[in-house]
Amino acid sequence: MKQFLQDYNMVFAMAAAGCLTVMMKSITAIVYYRLICQAEQMGTSDNKYMKALVSKFTASYKLKREVHNVRCIVDKSMYNIRFLGISAAGMKNIGFYGIAVELMLLVASLLLGIYYHLSLEWYALTCLSAAAVITLLATSEILFQVHRKYKFLILQMTDYLENVLQPKLEKEYLHPEEEKKYQHEYFESDERKEQQNEAAASLEDLKLFEEFVEEYLAD
């Protein structure tokens, strides 16, 4: 084990863990981007998770059950969306998991270094390597913006359910009488306006005809 540490294999392990974390963050950013694109057209989305959420939401209103906390439903649905066995809600924290692994490896290395009485140069190189990897992981958040994409995904889904689908379902299943009354008044109003316009046009034509007759008789 001492030789393993002296060969800086723990440093290589920290570097490998950091590279794996960055790769997973890039995959997460791609997954979130695709989900955002699906959420923008959630009503016609082919994504099985989006379709299941819309169906579940619609089923509640068909059973005459009003949904009061849309955001809660969206948050819970993020635990059902999975990629490589990891939920969409958990994927956003991959960077934190990577940093935690780096710190654990660093602490384990330092404790073993103390036990085997390794040189100060080894301690310095190990600590600097860990700091570099952790800085890389923190910087990758700026590059991939995983948390920002996750928040925007939640916003898109909540917006569709709360401002598009929910009002439609409430009118259709919870207040059908009001919807029929509104449609009746709307179409009746349109018919009344159309009749008034036709009557006004007829009067205008009649007026023009009378003026023409008067001019013709005067000649």
Buried (B, 14 or more C-beta within 10 A) or exposed (E): EEEEBEEBEBBEBBBEBBEEBBEBBBBBBEBBBEBBEBBEEBEEBEBEBBBEBBEEBBEBBEEEEEBEEBEEBBBEBBEEBBBEEBBBBBBBBBBEBBBEBBEEBBEEBBEBBEEBEBEEEBBEEBBEBBEBBBEBBEEBBEEBBBEBBBEBBBBBBBBBBBEEBBEEBBBEBEEEEEBEEEEEEEEEEEEEEEEEEEEEEEEEEEEEEEEEEEEEEEE
